[in-house]
């Protein structure tokens, strides 16, 4: 008989580890001692962003200058995106990004977008004459192998 309540001595198979859920942070770029620094935005007890309030050295400070940025980790790489100058719009973008990261973790969406196929790029339009068109096509064919696949 097993030691666990209602169970058996069989060990359960290990389930694959769930990937860590990324969090979207809302940061504000502010000027501190003549240098621009990213500082985390502050939220109130109801989860609403406090406009122009940021955390500097563990303390709440008010900085009217600067704009907001979103930061998140995906696949071991940090990404940043402009959130805009308005706190509430940037906070809404952060909530949407958080929902997107949660959906990707659950397998509902795929965040990876493959790069475009170089052979599918459109051919250049004729510029002036057949001589310039052939030069443009020659340049195009020169750069196609450089595009990563």
Secondary structure, DSSP 4 states (H G I P E B T S, - for coil): --SSTT--SPPPPPPPPPPPPP--EEEEEEEETTEEEEEEEEE-TTS-EEEEEEEETTEEEE--SSEEEEEEEETTEEEEEEEES-HHHHHHHHHHHHHHHHHHHHTSS----PPPPGGGSPPPPP-SSHHHHHHHHHHHHHHHTTS--
